[in-house]
Amino acid sequence: MKNNRWRLPAVFAAATLIVPAAVAQQPPPAPQAPRVLPLEECIRTAMENNRRRPASRLAVAMAEAQHRQALSGYWPQATAKVGLLRTDEAVNFIFPPTTMFIPPQSVSVPGGTALVTIPANAFGPGFPPAAVQMPVSFPGQTVATSLQTFPVPEQNVRILDPTTYSASADVAWLLFDGGMRKGYRQQARGGIDAARAEQRRTDLEIADSVTRLYYGAVLARQLRQLGDDTLARMEVTLELTESMFKNGSEKVNKTDYLDNQVMVETLRSTVAMLVKNQAAAEAALAYTMGLPWNATVQPSATEVPHRPLPAGLDGMVSKAYEFNPDWARLEAGLRALEGAATTARSGYYPKVAFTGQLRRWWNGSGTGLATDANRAGWTVGIGAEIPIFNGFLTAAKVSEALARIAKLKEERVLLREGIGLQLRDLFLSLEAAGKAYAASERAMKAAEENRELTSRAYQNELIETEKVIRAQLFESLMTAQHLKTRYDKVALESQVSLVVGKEMETRLTAP
């Protein structure tokens, strides 16, 4: 009887196992009308209120913006510029003083005839009376000149006024890049897929947390109800023991009565802890859903569901890779690294671009550079940048990208094996949980029947008090163990959904 005295607290100690340590440390919430919700509504509310989901959505938005940045390289790049330039003084050019030398030379003038016009009255009044042209012959001659020098003074040439306004439009269009833009596009696309896989993992983790806490609250309520029922039966047994002791029964003495009373009071304190655990589990569920700290959510489910074990582990593992977010993120990383390798290889090829410019500027000066031909104009052209030698930099970049791809492929093999091993362990645990469920159910029914028989025998004073108390404790123990086994099985199924994705839940429930 002394050993049985401490069994009842151990019976309900399993209730604390399903309540997270963080929950046990939470302060008791203020009294508030509880909300009774089904599991689907709890998950939907958590998806709406959880702050991790906006962060993951923003990560996807960032990746999509980076993808648009990569696509911008396929379009022509046009820019417009306007400016005002003011100098402290006018732009000028100083032409230094110099001397112009003319060497000595002889100039030969051949002879010939020239028409000479004699104006009227050239030789006096009336002679000739009108202008007359007369041919005049002259002989050939040679004129010799000596060396001559002409000094040229310094010249200050004003080129531009101090104020200049300018406007221009530039266009550049990359026509060929050897795959550089394609590689950047692949990297950005891989980033989007990786961010979406991470977003999906966040949703799965939220659903897993809500599911486990939801059924944890159901289990806490069932254990509290079990404690209430056990306490009520023990109180009835205590009253019967007191009545039999006072009536002078030969099977019951005062020691039996006192032992029974100690057990009842111990059970009463244990029930108080179970009530506290239920309230903490419901508060933790509300907190996970993103509700205020003083909110309380009660599950509408009355018991933890039990589903048969799924079949076909091999087929499920082979199909799990399309749902697992870690696998999707690794595949996205491979695509991004392949894009990085494409970008690195582009360093071997030339880059060809079309360029164009339209320009105009204004200056108050009308001389120097400020001419109509210089003030406005346009240019078009095609340029090529051809790599010749860069110290083997491109080859090193390609080798690094290929090594990263090979490393990630090896990690993919490890992840494939890890997912399969993790699923196998979960299914072995589910199989063990299923067997434990069947065994605990049989033990619970046997303990219930044993308690009923011992209770009737005790009323007829056929057995001792120790046996009836032990029968009641064993019934509570088997019932609590059975309820805990049902919760463990649901928690394992939730972990399977977390590993392979929420889509696999339909496979778990499929016949």
C-alpha positions in Angstrom: 0.0 0.0 0.0 2.9 2.4 0.6 4.1 1.9 -3.0 0.7 2.6 -4.4 0.5 5.8 -2.5 2.8 7.5 -5.0 1.6 5.9 -8.2 -1.2 8.3 -8.9 1.0 11.4 -9.3 3.1 9.3 -11.8 0.0 8.4 -13.7 -0.8 11.9 -14.5 2.8 13.1 -14.9 2.5 12.1 -18.5 0.2 15.1 -19.0 3.2 17.5 -18.4 5.1 15.8 -21.2 2.9 17.2 -23.9 3.0 20.7 -22.7 6.2 22.6 -23.9 8.5 24.0 -21.3 7.8 27.5 -22.5 4.1 27.0 -21.8 4.7 26.0 -18.3 6.5 29.2 -17.6 3.8 31.4 -19.0 1.8 33.5 -16.5 -1.8 32.5 -16.0 -4.0 34.4 -18.4 -6.7 36.8 -17.3 -10.2 35.3 -17.2 -11.7 35.6 -20.6 -14.5 34.0 -22.6 -12.8 31.0 -24.4 -13.2 30.5 -28.1 -14.1 27.0 -29.2 -12.6 26.3 -32.6 -11.9 23.3 -34.9 -8.4 22.5 -36.0 -8.8 24.0 -39.5 -10.0 27.3 -38.1 -7.0 27.4 -35.7 -4.6 26.7 -38.6 -6.2 29.4 -40.7 -6.1 32.0 -37.9 -2.4 31.1 -37.3 -1.6 31.6 -41.0 -3.3 35.0 -40.9 -1.7 36.3 -37.7 1.8 34.6 -37.5 4.5 37.2 -38.1 6.9 34.7 -39.8 4.6 34.5 -42.9 5.0 38.2 -43.9 8.7 37.8 -43.5 8.8 34.8 -45.9 6.5 36.6 -48.3 8.8 39.6 -48.4 11.7 37.2 -49.1 9.9 36.0 -52.1 9.2 39.6 -53.2 12.9 40.4 -52.9 13.8 37.4 -55.0 11.2 38.4 -57.7 12.6 41.9 -57.7 16.1 40.5 -58.3 14.8 38.4 -61.2 13.3 41.6 -62.8 16.7 43.2 -62.3 18.3 40.3 -64.2 15.7 40.7 -67.0 16.4 44.4 -67.4 19.7 43.5 -69.1 17.9 42.4 -72.2 16.5 45.8 -72.8 18.2 48.9 -74.3 19.5 51.3 -71.7 18.6 54.9 -72.4 19.6 57.9 -70.2 19.1 61.6 -70.5 21.4 64.2 -69.1 21.1 67.9 -68.6 23.6 70.2 -67.1 24.8 73.7 -66.4 28.5 74.5 -66.4 29.8 77.8 -65.1 33.5 78.6 -65.1 35.2 81.5 -63.2 36.5 82.9 -66.5 35.9 82.4 -70.2 37.7 79.5 -71.8 40.5 80.9 -74.1 43.5 79.8 -76.0 46.8 81.8 -76.1 48.5 81.7 -79.5 52.2 82.5 -78.7 54.1 85.3 -80.5 56.0 84.1 -83.6 57.9 85.3 -86.6 56.9 84.5 -90.2 59.9 84.1 -92.5 59.7 84.7 -96.3 62.8 83.4 -98.1 64.5 85.3 -100.9 63.1 84.4 -104.4 63.0 85.6 -108.0 59.7 86.2 -109.6 59.6 86.1 -113.5 56.9 88.1 -115.2 56.5 87.2 -118.8 55.8 89.9 -121.4 52.4 90.5 -122.9 49.7 92.9 -123.8 47.2 94.4 -121.4 44.1 96.6 -122.0 44.4 100.0 -120.4 41.4 102.2 -119.8 42.1 105.9 -120.4 39.4 107.9 -118.6 37.8 110.9 -120.2 39.6 114.3 -120.0 42.8 112.4 -118.9 45.0 114.8 -120.9 43.0 118.0 -120.5 39.5 119.2 -121.1 37.9 117.4 -124.0 40.7 115.0 -124.7 39.8 112.3 -124.9 36.2 113.2 -124.8 35.3 109.7 -123.5 36.9 106.7 -121.8 39.0 104.7 -124.2 40.6 101.2 -123.9 43.9 100.9 -125.5 46.2 97.8 -125.7 49.6 98.3 -124.1 52.5 95.9 -124.6 55.1 95.3 -121.9 58.3 93.2 -122.0 59.0 90.2 -119.8 61.1 90.9 -116.7 62.4 89.2 -113.5 61.9 90.6 -110.0 64.2 89.4 -107.2 63.3 89.8 -103.5 65.5 89.4 -100.5 64.8 87.5 -97.2 61.9 89.1 -95.3 60.6 88.6 -91.7 57.1 89.5 -90.4 56.6 89.3 -86.6 53.2 87.9 -85.4 52.2 89.2 -82.0 50.6 87.0 -79.2 47.0 86.2 -79.9 44.4 85.7 -77.1 41.6 83.6 -78.7 38.3 83.4 -76.8 36.9 79.8 -77.2 33.8 79.7 -75.0 31.8 82.0 -72.6 31.9 81.1 -68.9 28.3 79.7 -68.9 27.4 76.5 -70.9 24.1 74.6 -71.0 24.1 71.0 -72.2 21.6 68.2 -72.9 22.2 64.7 -74.2 20.5 61.3 -74.6 22.6 58.1 -74.6 21.5 54.7 -75.7 23.3 51.4 -75.1 22.0 47.9 -76.1 24.0 44.8 -75.4 23.7 42.6 -78.4 25.8 39.6 -77.4 27.3 38.7 -74.0 28.3 35.1 -74.3 25.5 33.9 -71.9 26.2 36.4 -69.0 22.6 37.7 -68.8 21.2 34.1 -69.2 23.3 33.1 -66.2 22.1 36.0 -64.1 18.5 35.1 -65.0 18.9 31.5 -63.9 20.5 32.6 -60.6 17.6 35.0 -59.9 15.0 32.3 -60.9 16.7 29.8 -58.5 16.5 32.5 -55.8 12.7 32.8 -56.3 12.2 29.0 -56.1 14.3 28.8 -53.0 12.4 31.6 -51.3 9.1 30.0 -52.2 10.3 26.7 -50.7 11.3 28.5 -47.5 7.9 30.1 -47.4 6.3 26.7 -47.8 8.4 25.4 -45.0 7.3 28.2 -42.8 3.6 27.3 -43.5 4.3 23.7 -42.7 6.0 24.5 -39.5 3.1 26.7 -38.4 0.6 24.0 -39.3 2.7 21.4 -37.4 3.0 23.6 -34.3 -0.8 24.3 -34.2 -1.7 20.7 -34.8 0.5 19.4 -32.0 -0.7 22.1 -29.6 -4.3 21.6 -30.6 -4.3 17.9 -29.8 -2.1 18.6 -26.8 -4.9 20.8 -25.5 -7.4 18.0 -26.2 -5.2 15.5 -24.4 -4.8 17.9 -21.4 -8.5 18.2 -21.2 -9.0 14.4 -21.4 -6.4 13.9 -18.6 -8.1 16.5 -16.5 -11.4 14.8 -17.0 -9.8 11.5 -16.2 -8.4 13.0 -13.0 -11.9 14.3 -12.0 -13.5 10.9 -12.6 -10.8 9.1 -10.7 -11.0 11.6 -7.8 -14.8 11.2 -7.8 -14.5 7.4 -7.6 -11.8 7.6 -4.9 -14.0 9.8 -2.9 -16.8 7.3 -3.1 -14.4 4.6 -2.1 -13.3 6.7 0.8 -16.9 7.2 2.0 -17.5 3.4 1.7 -14.2 2.7 3.6 -15.2 5.1 6.4 -18.7 3.5 6.6 -17.2 0.0 6.7 -14.6 1.0 9.3 -17.1 2.7 11.6 -19.5 -0.3 11.2 -16.8 -2.6 12.6 -15.9 -4.5 9.4 -13.3 -7.2 9.8 -11.7 -6.4 6.3 -11.3 -2.6 6.9 -9.5 -0.9 9.7 -8.5 2.7 10.5 -5.1 2.3 8.7 -6.9 1.4 5.5 -9.1 4.5 5.9 -6.2 6.8 6.5 -4.2 5.4 3.6 -7.3 5.9 1.4 -7.7 9.5 2.7 -4.0 10.3 2.0 -4.4 8.9 -1.6 -7.6 11.1 -2.1 -5.9 14.3 -1.0 -2.8 13.5 -3.1 -5.1 12.9 -6.1 -6.9 16.2 -5.4 -3.6 18.1 -5.6 -2.7 16.3 -8.8 -6.0 17.2 -10.4 -5.3 20.9 -9.6 -2.1 20.6 -11.6 -4.0 18.9 -14.4 -6.4 21.9 -14.5 -3.4 24.2 -14.7 -1.9 22.2 -17.5 -5.1 22.3 -19.5 -5.3 26.1 -19.1 -1.6 26.5 -20.1 -2.1 24.2 -23.2 -5.1 26.3 -24.3 -3.2 29.5 -23.8 -0.2 28.1 -25.7 -2.5 27.2 -28.6 -3.9 30.8 -28.6 -0.4 32.3 -28.5 0.7 30.1 -31.5 -2.3 31.3 -33.4 -1.2 34.9 -32.9 -3.9 35.9 -30.5 -3.3 38.2 -27.5 -1.6 36.7 -24.4 -4.8 36.7 -22.4 -6.8 34.8 -25.0 -7.9 31.2 -24.6 -8.8 28.7 -27.3 -10.5 25.5 -26.5 -10.5 22.7 -29.2 -13.9 21.7 -30.4 -12.6 18.1 -30.9 -13.6 15.9 -28.0 -10.8 13.3 -28.5 -7.5 12.8 -30.4 -8.3 11.1 -33.7 -6.9 7.6 -34.5 -6.2 6.7 -38.2 -4.9 3.4 -39.5 -1.3 3.2 -40.6 -0.6 4.1 -44.2 0.9 1.5 -46.5 3.5 1.7 -49.2 6.5 3.4 -47.6 8.7 3.0 -50.7 6.2 4.6 -53.0 5.6 7.4 -50.5 9.3 8.1 -50.1 9.8 8.2 -53.9 7.0 10.8 -54.2 8.0 12.8 -51.2 10.8 14.6 -53.0 8.3 16.7 -55.0 6.7 18.0 -51.8 9.7 18.3 -49.4 10.6 22.0 -49.1 14.3 21.2 -48.3 14.5 19.2 -51.5 12.9 22.0 -53.5 15.3 24.5 -52.0 18.3 22.3 -52.9 17.0 21.9 -56.5 16.6 25.7 -56.7 20.1 26.1 -55.5 21.4 23.8 -58.2 19.7 25.8 -60.8 21.2 29.0 -59.4 24.7 27.5 -59.4 24.3 26.3 -63.0 23.4 29.9 -63.9 26.5 31.1 -62.0 28.6 28.7 -64.1 27.0 30.1 -67.3 27.8 33.6 -66.2 31.4 32.6 -65.5 31.8 31.0 -68.9 30.7 34.2 -70.6 34.1 35.6 -69.7 35.5 33.6 -72.6 33.4 35.3 -75.2 33.4 38.9 -76.6 30.7 41.3 -75.7 29.1 43.4 -78.5 26.9 46.5 -77.9 25.2 49.1 -79.9 25.7 52.7 -78.7 24.1 56.0 -79.7 24.1 59.6 -78.5 22.2 62.7 -79.3 23.7 65.9 -77.9 23.1 69.7 -77.8 24.7 72.5 -75.8 24.4 76.2 -75.7 27.0 78.9 -75.1 26.9 82.7 -75.6 30.1 82.8 -77.6 29.7 82.6 -81.4 33.4 81.9 -82.1 35.9 79.4 -81.0 34.3 76.1 -80.3 30.8 77.5 -80.1 30.0 76.9 -83.7 26.8 75.4 -85.2 28.6 72.2 -86.1 29.9 71.7 -82.6 26.8 72.7 -80.6 24.6 69.9 -81.9 25.1 66.4 -83.3 24.6 62.7 -82.9 26.7 59.6 -83.0 25.9 55.9 -83.5 28.2 52.9 -83.3 28.8 49.3 -82.5 31.6 48.3 -80.2 33.1 45.0 -79.1 35.0 44.1 -76.0 37.2 41.0 -76.7 38.9 39.3 -73.8 42.5 38.3 -74.5 44.2 37.5 -71.2 43.1 38.1 -67.6 45.5 36.0 -65.7 43.3 32.9 -65.9 40.6 34.6 -63.8 37.8 33.3 -66.0 39.0 29.7 -65.8 39.2 30.0 -62.0 35.7 31.4 -61.8 34.4 28.5 -63.9 36.2 25.9 -61.8 34.8 27.4 -58.6 31.2 27.3 -60.0 31.6 23.7 -61.2 33.0 22.7 -57.8 30.0 24.3 -56.1 27.7 22.4 -58.3 29.5 19.1 -57.6 29.4 19.8 -53.9 25.7 20.5 -53.9 25.0 17.4 -55.9 26.8 15.3 -53.3 24.7 17.1 -50.6 21.6 16.2 -52.7 22.5 12.5 -52.4 22.9 12.9 -48.6 19.5 14.8 -48.4 17.8 12.1 -50.5 19.1 9.4 -48.1 18.3 11.6 -45.1 14.7 12.1 -46.1 14.3 8.4 -46.7 15.9 7.5 -43.4 13.8 10.1 -41.6 10.6 8.9 -43.1 11.5 5.3 -42.3 12.2 6.2 -38.7 8.8 8.0 -38.5 7.0 5.1 -40.1 8.7 2.7 -37.7 7.6 5.0 -34.8 4.1 5.1 -36.3 4.0 1.3 -36.5 5.2 1.0 -32.9 2.7 3.7 -31.8 -0.1 1.7 -33.6 0.9 -1.5 -31.7 1.2 0.5 -28.5 -2.3 1.9 -29.1 -3.8 -1.5 -29.6 -2.1 -2.9 -26.5 -2.9 0.1 -24.3 -6.6 -0.1 -25.5 -6.8 -3.8 -24.4 -5.0 -3.0 -21.1 -7.4 -0.1 -20.5 -10.5 -2.2 -21.1 -9.1 -5.0 -18.8 -8.3 -2.4 -16.1 -11.8 -1.0 -16.4 -13.4 -4.4 -16.0 -11.0 -5.2 -13.1 -12.0 -2.0 -11.4 -15.7 -2.8 -11.7 -15.3 -6.3 -10.4 -13.1 -5.2 -7.4 -15.5 -2.4 -6.6 -18.4 -4.8 -6.3 -16.4 -7.3 -4.4 -15.2 -4.5 -2.0 -18.8 -3.5 -1.4 -19.5 -7.1 -0.3 -16.4 -7.1 1.9 -14.8 -9.9 -0.2 -11.4 -8.1 -0.8 -9.2 -5.7 1.0 -9.0 -2.0 0.6 -5.6 -2.1 -1.0 -6.9 -4.1 -4.0 -9.7 -1.8 -4.8 -7.5 1.3 -4.6 -4.9 -0.4 -6.8 -7.5 -1.4 -9.3 -8.7 2.2 -9.6 -5.2 3.5 -9.9 -4.3 1.0 -12.6 -7.4 1.9 -14.6 -6.4 5.6 -14.5 -2.9 4.6 -15.4 -3.9 2.5 -18.4 -6.4 5.2 -19.6 -3.8 7.9 -19.4 -1.3 5.8 -21.2 -3.8 5.0 -23.9 -4.7 8.7 -24.4 -1.0 9.6 -24.5 -0.4 6.9 -27.1 -3.1 8.4 -29.3 -1.5 11.8 -29.0 2.0 10.4 -29.8 0.6 8.9 -33.0 -1.0 12.1 -34.1 2.2 14.0 -33.4 4.1 11.6 -35.5 1.7 12.0 -38.4 2.2 15.8 -38.1 5.9 15.3 -38.3 5.4 13.2 -41.5 3.5 16.1 -42.9 6.3 18.5 -42.0 8.9 16.3 -43.7 7.1 15.6 -46.9 4.6 18.4 -47.2 1.0 19.0 -46.3 -0.1 17.3 -49.5 1.0 14.0 -48.1 -1.7 14.2 -45.4 -4.2 12.9 -48.0 -1.9 9.9 -48.5 -1.9 9.2 -44.8 -5.7 9.1 -44.7 -6.1 7.3 -48.0 -7.4 3.7 -47.7 
